[in-house]
Amino acid sequence: MRLGDIIHVASADTYTVKLCDENSGFAGQFVSISTSYATIIGVVTGVSHSVKEDMVGYLSQDKKIKYQPYIEDYKNSHCTVHGLGTLSDGGGGAVYAIDRPPHIDDPVKPASPDEIVRFHTAGGRPCAPYLHDLKDRLQSPVILKMIDETGGAVPESGKMLDLVRKYMKRVT
């Protein structure tokens, strides 16, 4: 399943993605961006839906269903993605830094459970070294959702993540 395509690269670790479907993407969701050199693992930090101002009010609710193909032309759904690190395509470990950003039109998809496990495992042990750095950059609900997703994919990290969850709740 494809989430969308990158339409703007603000920095090596911040991207805007045009969503394929307005019902896809949620804050705290891990995503995977395939590039020519590696797979970037990131997290959705925000989702926005908008309608072009000049089109608001032209169609009543009952007409919107009849003219659905035209409605899609002026609806926009975007998400902001924060890059966390990379996974080498050869099945190697994770690097928790991004030195080369993805390109415009690179596809973005939800990260598979295998990618989440590979990204959160080093030397056969669970790890998430990027979490401490994110506490000042991302909102607490996003980090808490990331912790929940990581716990679902890497159950052996449960005790470590419980401590981080308690810390994040106390800080906010």
N, C-alpha and C positions, 0 to 999 in steps of 0.2 A: 504494500500500500504506500503510495506516495503522498506526502504531506503537502508539498508545493515546490516552488523553485526560488532560488535566491534572486532578489531584484536589486539589492543594495548591500554593499560591504562598507561599513563605517570604519572598521579597524580589523586587525588580525583576528580578533575574537568577538566581534559584534556584527550581526547580519540581520537584514530584513528579508522575510520570506513571504511571497504571495501564496496564500493557501489555496489549494484546489477546491476545497469545500469549506463553507463557513462553519460546519459542525466539527471540523478536525482541529487538532492542536489545543493544548491546555497548558497553563503555567506549571512548570515543574516537570514537563515531559522530556525525557531524553530523546534526542534525535541523532541521526547519522547522516553525514554529508560525504558522499563518495567523490574524491578528487583524483587527479592523475597520480599523485604521489602517496596518498594515505587516505584513511577514513577519519574524518573529524567527528568527534563526539561532542555534542553540545546539549544545551537545555533551553527550552522555551521559557522566556522570562515574562512575556506579555502577549496578549492577543487583542487585536482591535478589529472592529467591523465598522464600515462606513458606507454611506450612500452619497453620491454626488449631490451637492446642494441644489443644483438647478432641476433635479428630477424629483425631489421630495414633494409630495402632495399632488402629483399629476394623476396617479392611479389610485383608485379606491381599493380597499382590501379584497373585494370580490373580483376585481379586474386583474389583480396581480397574478392570480393563478392562470388565467387565460393567456396573459402576455408574458409568461415566465421566461421565454428565450430573450426577450428584450430587457427584462429586469436584470438579468445576469450581467448585462453590459455596463450597468452603472453601480453595481455592488462591488465592494472591495473588502476582502478579509486578509489581514496581514498578521504576522507574528514576529517578534524579536527573538533572535537566538543568540545565546552567549556560548561561544566555543570554550570547551573545557580542556581538550587535549586531542591527541591523535592515537589511532591504532594502526600499526603497519599492516599492509595488505598480506604479508606473508604469515600472518598468525602470531606475530611477536607480541610483546607486551605494550603497555600504554606509555605514552610520553605526555606529561601533564603541562604542556606548553604548545603553542601554535606559532610557528615561525613563518608560515605562508598561508594567507587566507584563501578561501575558496573563490571561484570565479562566478560572475553573474551567470544565471541560468543553470548552475549546478543543482541537481535534484536533492531534495531533503526528504527523508523518510523517518518514521519512528524507529528508534534503535531497537534491534532485536534483543531478546533476553541473552543470547550468546554474546553480543557486543557489550551489553551492560556488565555481564560477568567478566569478560576479558578486560574491560576498562577498570573494574574495581577489584582486580586480583593482581598481586605482585608476589612472585616467588611462592605461589601456592597459598598465600594468605590474603584475606580480604583487606582492602585499603581504600581510602578516599582522601588523599592528601590535599585536594583542592578545596574541600569544604571549609576549612578555617579561613582561607583567603576570601571566600565568597560572602562571609557574614557581613562584610561592609559594602559589598557591591550589589547584592540581590536582596529582595524583600524576604522576610522570614517565612511567609506562606509558600513561596516558591521553593525554598530550601527544605522545608518540611515535606513537601510533596516529593522532592527528589529523594529524600531519605526513605519515604515509603516505597517508592519505585525500586530503589536499590535493595531494600530489605526483601522485597518480593522476588527479585532476581538472584540475590546472593543471601540466602537465609542464614548462612554461617556467620554473617556480619551483624546479626541481630543485636547482640550485646553492645557492640561498639556503636551502632546506630542509635540504640536507646539512650546512651549517654549523650550523644550529639543532639538528639531530639530534645532531651530535658534541658540541655544548655541553651538551645535556640529558643525554647519557650520561656526560659528564665530571662534571657537577654531582652526579649521584646516586651 
